[in-house]
Amino acid sequence: MRRQSWRTAGVAVLLLTGAGAARSSGAEAVPALSSAEVATRVCDYLRARADVVTGVAPDTAAARLTGSMTEEFAARTATALTALDAADERYRSHPHTGHDAADLDITVERITVSGMSAHAVVAERTTLHFTAVGEQNPGAPEAEGYSLTHDFDLTVVDGRWLLADSHPRLAPSGGPPPLTQMDHRGGR
């Protein structure tokens, strides 16, 4: 049975829906971009990644992101979620492993807007709760966690700010990235 324990640093997660948008001609006015809007879009993106690690199908997780990112970034994200799901299946094939819930804290540290594009620096603190805890696996840790900084690029499309790219700041030789950071090329 899956436990649904979700906490999101004071930001109500909005499930953004709508058709994928084409690139903007740049003729429209640039709407204001708030920290809350960036946090919502980034949280949806990082939540989708965590959901796949905790057992949500990648197509279900990706479907929630429709309308919050550019078509190109949405396609890359769907590919990454599929690769992440395959890696998670290998991980879950071992006894007493796998995660059944994730808690995310998202903090927007900085937003820089330049014309029709923006750059956001976002801190993520994620805790992944293990599936086999308690009587089944006495003495096992209940969870593992990590902190990671991300660079997100946003762009205006049809009068709305959309996520256009994401790059986690991974240490060049600091060990493997967290379980939720499978990239679209299939590597971690």
Secondary structure, DSSP 8 states (H G I E B T S, - for coil): -------BTT---------------S-S------HHHHHHHHHHHHHHHHHHHTT--HHHHHHTTTTSB-HHHHHHHHHHHHHHHHHHHHHHTSTT--EEEEEEEEEEEEEEEETTEEEEEEEEEEEEEESS-BTTBTT--SEEEEEEEEEEEEEEETTEEEEEEEEE---TTS----TT---TTS--
